[in-house]
Amino acid sequence: MNSFAVFGITFGVIFLAELPDKTALASLVLGTRYRSSYVFAGVAAAMAVQVSLALVAGRLLALLPHRALEAVVGGLFVLGALMLLLHKEDDEEEGEGRTPRSDSFWRVAGASFAVIAIAEFGDLTQIATANLAAKYGDWLAVGLGSWLALCAVGGLAILGGQKLMQRVPLHVIQRCAAVIMLVLAGISIANAITG
């Protein structure tokens, strides 16, 4: 598969999976309180760190034999789909109590970075990024697709998240992402069985 296709798949999966996530809600809350460009700088930096960690995990997964890798990736995609389907919409917005005391760039961006980095650690999209990196082996396309998708969702949440949530129910977005993950899980499991 070429890098552009891997980028597109990664962007689509991560974008849909991140929309109903608590980090998008945290970005929304921070964006309503502080200058959006400052918040976005912190969010983008946190997402870069999380994607980098996921790519390292994906490269470690890729060391497994092909059939074992496909089975692990398939299982993790099923787990991710289940996490989306069982996601509760009334989660508390992370980071509401951890906001900066002043409106300086470094305080707002730093607080945004800390809130998002903590909220995203071990999150579904980080697991999905690791899976995609292991599956396709194109760490640059997966990393760039994942990071841009995460930044796009963060930007949407900061600038206009409330309007999107009024038009598209979270459960619809979650179900779309879960279906995509189940399809990817089916492909991976079929590859593990057939070799």
Buried (B, 14 or more C-beta within 10 A) or exposed (E): EEBEEBBEBBBBBBBBBBBBBBBBBBBBBBBEEBBBEBBBBBBBBBBBBBBBBBBEBBBEBBEBEEEEBBBBBBBBBBBBBBBBBEBEEEEEBBBEEEBBEEEEBEBBBBBBBBBBBBBBEEBBBBBBBBBBBBBBBBBEBBBBBBBBBBBBBBBBBBBEBEEBBEEEEBEEBBBBBBBBBBEBBEBBBEBBEEE
